[in-house]
Amino acid sequence: MTLKTADICDQQENKVKIALPIFKSFGQKKSFGGEIVTVKVFEDNVLVKEMLGKNGKGKVLVVDGGGSLRCALMGDNLAKMVLDNEWEGVLIYGCIRDSADIDKMEVGVKALNTIPFKSRKGGNGEVDVAVTFAEVSFKPGEFVYADEDGVIVADGKLQ
């Protein structure tokens, strides 16, 4: 991503929504952006894995994990799927694990924190629904941009 969130905010302040600064960055790809694809789950990452198994070129997976800090919704195996299936990045309102391994990968991930405990595997949740966290709504088909300065959402693709 060549766009910087600070520059976007300066130039298009009325066209973007700014997420609260609650996310930590993981992976070597510090900035990313793309069309929003959503998953809404709670302490269960089956749908996250299912979505990451699809072609993600030009897209960012936005995961509403309910803000849970009790288990990880992504680890190094799912981060490898991000690479293999060409996702631009992943934004998780929840935790990850295997952060040292993920930090060695050319992926962009933002999450609340890390925890070593894995999630359940029930397959419960929803895909392609509007989700709201960090005082921003993320809707499928909108665009999200993330870098070292934060996370912003726009109705359409920014040039």
C-alpha positions in Angstrom: 0.0 0.0 0.0 1.5 3.4 -1.0 -1.2 5.4 0.7 -0.5 6.7 4.2 -3.4 6.9 6.6 -2.2 10.3 7.9 -2.1 11.7 4.4 -5.6 10.2 3.6 -7.0 11.9 6.7 -5.4 15.2 5.8 -6.8 15.1 2.2 -10.1 13.3 2.7 -11.1 13.9 6.3 -14.8 13.9 5.5 -14.7 10.7 3.5 -13.1 8.4 6.1 -13.9 6.9 9.5 -11.1 6.5 12.0 -10.8 3.5 14.3 -9.8 4.0 17.9 -6.0 3.2 18.3 -6.4 -0.1 20.0 -4.5 -2.4 17.6 -1.0 -3.8 17.7 0.8 -4.6 14.4 2.3 -8.0 13.6 4.1 -9.3 10.5 6.6 -7.5 8.3 4.0 -5.8 6.1 3.4 -2.7 8.1 0.8 -1.1 5.8 -2.0 -2.7 3.9 -5.4 -1.9 2.5 -8.2 -3.4 0.4 -11.8 -4.3 0.1 -13.4 -5.4 3.3 -14.5 -9.0 3.8 -15.9 -9.7 7.2 -16.2 -12.6 9.7 -18.0 -12.3 13.0 -17.1 -15.0 15.5 -16.5 -15.5 19.2 -13.6 -17.6 20.5 -14.0 -19.9 17.4 -11.8 -19.5 14.4 -13.2 -22.1 11.9 -14.8 -19.4 9.8 -11.6 -17.3 9.9 -9.7 -20.3 8.4 -12.4 -20.9 5.9 -12.3 -17.3 4.6 -8.5 -17.3 4.5 -8.6 -20.4 2.4 -10.2 -18.3 -0.4 -8.5 -15.9 -2.8 -7.9 -12.6 -1.0 -6.2 -10.6 -3.7 -7.1 -6.9 -3.1 -9.0 -7.7 0.1 -8.6 -7.4 3.8 -10.2 -9.8 6.2 -11.9 -8.0 9.1 -12.6 -10.3 12.0 -14.9 -9.2 14.7 -13.9 -11.5 17.5 -16.0 -9.7 20.1 -12.8 -8.2 21.6 -12.1 -11.5 23.4 -8.7 -11.7 25.1 -9.2 -15.3 26.2 -8.0 -17.1 23.0 -6.3 -16.6 19.7 -8.2 -16.4 16.4 -5.1 -16.7 14.3 -1.7 -18.3 14.5 1.2 -18.9 12.2 -0.6 -21.6 10.1 -3.4 -19.1 9.3 -0.9 -16.4 8.7 0.7 -18.7 6.0 -2.7 -18.9 4.4 -2.8 -15.1 4.2 0.4 -15.3 2.1 -0.6 -18.3 0.1 -4.0 -16.8 -0.9 -2.7 -13.3 -1.4 -4.8 -11.4 1.2 -3.7 -7.8 1.6 -4.0 -8.1 5.4 -6.0 -9.1 8.4 -7.6 -6.9 11.1 -8.7 -8.8 14.2 -10.8 -7.5 17.1 -9.3 -10.2 19.2 -6.0 -12.0 19.8 -3.4 -13.9 17.8 -0.7 -16.4 18.8 2.7 -17.4 17.4 3.5 -13.7 17.1 7.3 -14.3 16.8 6.7 -16.5 13.8 4.2 -14.1 12.3 6.6 -11.2 12.7 9.0 -13.1 10.4 6.4 -13.3 7.6 5.6 -10.8 4.9 2.0 -10.4 6.2 0.1 -7.5 7.6 -1.9 -8.3 10.7 -3.4 -5.9 13.3 -4.9 -7.4 16.5 -5.7 -6.4 20.1 -3.0 -8.6 21.6 -1.4 -12.0 21.9 -2.3 -15.1 23.9 -1.0 -18.7 23.6 -4.4 -20.4 24.0 -6.2 -21.6 20.8 -9.8 -21.0 20.0 -12.6 -23.5 19.8 -13.4 -25.2 16.6 -17.2 -25.2 16.4 -17.7 -23.3 13.1 -20.1 -20.8 14.7 -20.4 -17.2 13.4 -21.3 -15.1 10.4 -19.6 -14.0 7.2 -20.2 -10.9 5.0 -22.1 -8.9 7.7 -21.5 -5.4 8.9 -19.5 -5.4 12.1 -18.7 -2.6 14.5 -15.8 -2.2 16.9 -13.2 0.5 17.8 -16.1 3.0 17.2 -16.2 2.2 13.5 -18.5 0.1 11.3 -16.8 -2.2 8.8 -19.1 -3.2 5.9 -18.3 -5.7 3.2 -17.5 -3.9 0.0 -16.1 -0.8 1.8 -12.3 -0.3 2.0 -10.0 -0.4 5.0 -6.5 1.0 5.2 -4.0 0.3 7.9 -0.4 1.4 8.7 1.7 2.3 11.7 -0.5 5.3 12.4 -3.8 3.5 12.5 -6.8 2.1 10.8 -9.3 4.0 8.6 -12.4 3.0 6.6 -13.7 4.6 3.4 -16.8 3.9 1.4 -14.8 3.2 -1.8 -11.3 2.6 -3.0 -9.0 5.5 -2.4 -6.4 6.5 -5.1 
